[in-house]
Amino acid sequence: MTKVRISPDLALAKVYVSVFPFDKAETILQTLQHNVSQIRKALGIRVRSQLRIVPELSFYIDDSLEYVENIDRLLH
């Protein structure tokens, strides 16, 4: 996970995931989306005494590492 953006009301969390190697990113994103309810339940157990609402989770691929790798390859 690279970063998480949470809505002001804590109802929605956008989770950006960095995957290496990048060619497996789509498979991992599908796996995360398929298991979002189990991940949210585990999150709820961990933060139950700190948050009233467990946010809905949305997963996205963070392609910044691929971008940096591409720039590095172009420079060399």
Stockholm file with secondary structure:
# STOCKHOLM 1.0

chainA/1-76         MTKVRISPDLALAKVYVSVFPFDKAETILQTLQHNVSQIRKALGIRVRSQLRIVPELSFYIDDSLEYVENIDRLLH
#=GR chainA/1-76 SS CCEEEECTTSSEEEEEECCSSGGGHHHHHHHHHHTHHHHHHHHHHHHTTTCSSCCEEEEEECCHHHHHHHHHHHHC
#=GC SS_cons        CCEEEECTTSSEEEEEECCSSGGGHHHHHHHHHHTHHHHHHHHHHHHTTTCSSCCEEEEEECCHHHHHHHHHHHHC
//
